Amino acid sequence: MDPDNTPITIQNDLQLLLFMRLWTSRGELALSTVKDFVNKSVSRQIELPEIPNRNLKSELSEMRDNLSILLRRLG
């Protein structure tokens, strides 16, 4: 099989293994926190704190875009 078409698994990719460890240990908490915050912020604007050299809104948008891509690739 062409290496470029080989599925990525936790056995052959350290990054996926680390992501899965993080998600399985804290993902449920992160998802619950986001859901609760979505409900809390209905019809309210959210003001993020400023962090030097960071753009939180841009980072969150990038996370959304990348998660969307990954979800389409899940087998």
N, C-alpha and C positions, 0 to 999 in steps of 0.2 A: 504494500500500500504506500502511496506517495506520502512522505512525512508531512507535507502541507495539508493533507486531508485527514490525517490521523486525529481522532477525537481527543480533546484535552480532558484529562482525568486527574484526580488527586494523586494518582500513582506516577504520572509523568509530568506534572507541572506544579512546582512549589507555590507559585502565586495562587493557583486555584485552591491548593491545600490550605494556605494561610487564610484566604477569604472564607472558605468553608468553616474553618475553626472559629474565626471571628464571628461569622453569621450564626453558627449553631450555638455559640456561647452567649452572644449579645443581640443577635438579630431580632429575636422576638421582642425584646425590650425596646429596641430602636423602632420597630414597626408600631408597637403599641404607643410609644411616645408620640410618633408622628400622627397616628390616627387621632389621639386625644387632642393634640395641638390643632389639627385640622378642624375638629369639632368646636374647640374653644375659640378659634379665630373666625368663625363664620361672620361675614359682613363687617369684619374689622381689618384695618390695615396693619401690617406687621413691619416694625422698624428693627432692622438688625443692627447690632453694635458694629462700630467701625474697628477693624483690626488692621494695623499697619501692614502694607504690602499684600493684602488679601482682599478679595471681593467675594463675600459669602454668597450673594445672589448668583453670581456667575458660576461659582463652584457647585452650587446646588443644581443649577441648570445643566451643567456638564455631567453631574452625577445622574440626573434624570435621563439625559440623552444616552449615556453609556449603559445604564441599566436597561433601557429600552432595547438597545442593540443586543445585549447579552441575553435578554429574555427571548428574543427571536431566534437565538442560536441554541437555546437549550433543547436537547433531544428528548 
